[in-house]
Amino acid sequence: MISELRRKSQVTIPKELVMKLGLKEGDKLEIIEKNGTIQIMPVSVYPKKYVEDLKDEINNIKAKIQSGEQPIYDRVDELFNQLDGNDR
């Protein structure tokens, strides 16, 4: 597919790709140059506070796993049994 670089450095993404990727107006796209090619990737943008809170939660869980406070399950059904209060 060929697109044309327009005034103000604008490029139109072909409709087939927009539909295939489920893109819509207002979506954020990251544009990078790599080895002489241009790559465009859809991205999700989250508030910095949300990402920081998520990192803190992950670090807390890692610490609980290290201390043995957080159980680790080999199978999903073991987790569900524990959540349901069944010790099968």
Backbone hydrogen bonds in HBPLUS format (Angstrom, degrees):
<---DONOR---> <-ACCEPTOR-->    atom                        ^
c    i                          cat <-CA-CA->   ^        H-A-AA   ^      H-
h    n   atom  resd res      DA  || num        DHA   H-A  angle D-A-AA Bond
n    s   type  num  typ     dist DA aas  dist angle  dist       angle   num
A0006-ARG N   A0010-GLN O   2.76 MM   4  5.03 168.1  1.77 155.6 158.9     1
A0009-SER N   A0006-ARG O   3.04 MM   3  5.51 118.7  2.43 144.4 141.9     2
A0017-LEU N   A0014-PRO O   2.96 MM   3  5.55 126.4  2.26 114.3 126.6     3
A0018-VAL N   A0014-PRO O   3.12 MM   4  6.47 159.1  2.16 151.1 157.7     4
A0019-MET N   A0015-LYS O   2.90 MM   4  6.09 164.7  1.92 156.7 159.7     5
A0020-LYS N   A0016-GLU O   2.92 MM   4  6.02 160.4  1.96 141.7 148.1     6
A0021-LEU N   A0017-LEU O   2.93 MM   4  5.97 158.6  1.97 149.7 154.1     7
A0022-GLY N   A0018-VAL O   2.99 MM   4  5.92 112.3  2.47 131.7 147.6     8
A0023-LEU N   A0018-VAL O   2.93 MM   5  5.08 150.7  2.02 151.1 154.1     9
A0022-GLY N   A0019-MET O   3.12 MM   3  4.96 146.9  2.24  96.3 106.3    10
A0027-ASP N   A0024-LYS O   3.03 MM   3  5.82 162.2  2.07 146.7 147.9    11
A0043-VAL N   A0028-LYS O   3.06 MM  15  5.65 162.5  2.09 141.7 141.2    12
A0030-GLU N   A0041-MET O   2.72 MM  11  5.16 166.6  1.74 156.8 155.9    13
A0041-MET N   A0030-GLU O   2.85 MM  11  5.16 160.3  1.89 148.5 155.2    14
A0032-ILE N   A0039-GLN O   2.91 MM   7  5.30 158.6  1.96 150.5 157.4    15
A0039-GLN N   A0032-ILE O   2.78 MM   7  5.30 170.0  1.79 161.4 165.0    16
A0034-LYS N   A0037-THR O   2.87 MM   3  5.32 158.6  1.92 149.6 156.9    17
A0037-THR N   A0034-LYS O   2.99 MM   3  5.32 159.1  2.03 114.0 120.8    18
A0050-TYR N   A0047-PRO O   3.01 MM   3  5.37 121.6  2.36 107.4 121.3    19
A0051-VAL N   A0047-PRO O   3.21 MM   4  6.64 158.1  2.26 154.6 160.6    20
A0052-GLU N   A0048-LYS O   2.92 MM   4  6.17 161.2  1.96 155.1 160.6    21
A0053-ASP N   A0049-LYS O   2.92 MM   4  6.11 160.8  1.96 150.1 155.0    22
A0054-LEU N   A0050-TYR O   2.96 MM   4  6.16 154.7  2.03 146.3 153.5    23
A0055-LYS N   A0051-VAL O   2.94 MM   4  6.18 157.8  1.99 150.2 155.8    24
A0056-ASP N   A0052-GLU O   2.97 MM   4  6.22 157.2  2.02 148.5 154.7    25
A0057-GLU N   A0053-ASP O   2.97 MM   4  6.22 156.3  2.02 146.9 153.1    26
A0058-ILE N   A0054-LEU O   2.98 MM   4  6.25 159.5  2.02 150.6 155.9    27
A0059-ASN N   A0055-LYS O   2.93 MM   4  6.18 161.5  1.97 151.4 156.5    28
A0060-ASN N   A0056-ASP O   2.89 MM   4  6.15 151.5  1.97 147.5 155.6    29
A0061-ILE N   A0057-GLU O   2.99 MM   4  6.25 157.5  2.04 150.1 155.5    30
A0062-LYS N   A0058-ILE O   2.91 MM   4  6.18 160.4  1.95 152.0 157.7    31
A0063-ALA N   A0059-ASN O   2.98 MM   4  6.19 155.3  2.05 144.9 151.2    32
A0064-LYS N   A0060-ASN O   2.99 MM   4  6.26 153.0  2.07 145.2 152.6    33
A0065-ILE N   A0061-ILE O   2.89 MM   4  6.17 152.7  1.97 151.0 158.5    34
A0066-GLN N   A0062-LYS O   2.97 MM   4  6.22 160.9  2.00 149.2 154.1    35
A0067-SER N   A0063-ALA O   2.99 MM   4  6.21 151.6  2.07 145.6 153.1    36
A0068-GLY N   A0064-LYS O   3.06 MM   4  6.07 116.7  2.47 134.1 148.6    37
A0069-GLU N   A0064-LYS O   2.89 MM   5  4.93 120.4  2.26 152.9 156.2    38
A0070-GLN N   A0064-LYS O   3.08 MM   6  5.00 158.0  2.13 111.3 109.5    39
A0068-GLY N   A0065-ILE O   3.14 MM   3  5.11 147.5  2.25  98.8 108.6    40
A0078-GLU N   A0075-ARG O   3.15 MM   3  5.45 132.8  2.39 102.1 113.9    41
A0079-LEU N   A0076-VAL O   3.05 MM   3  5.19 116.4  2.47  99.7 114.6    42
A0080-PHE N   A0076-VAL O   3.00 MM   4  6.39 162.2  2.03 156.1 160.7    43
A0081-ASN N   A0077-ASP O   2.88 MM   4  6.01 155.9  1.94 143.8 150.5    44
A0082-GLN N   A0078-GLU O   3.01 MM   4  6.24 156.4  2.07 145.1 151.3    45
A0083-LEU N   A0079-LEU O   2.89 MM   4  6.20 157.4  1.94 152.0 158.7    46
A0084-ASP N   A0080-PHE O   2.82 MM   4  6.00 147.2  1.93 147.0 155.9    47
A0085-GLY N   A0081-ASN O   3.00 MM   4  6.07 111.7  2.48 134.1 150.1    48
A0086-ASN N   A0081-ASN O   2.72 MM   5  4.81 144.0  1.85 157.0 153.3    49
A0085-GLY N   A0082-GLN O   3.13 MM   3  5.05 149.0  2.23  96.1 105.5    50
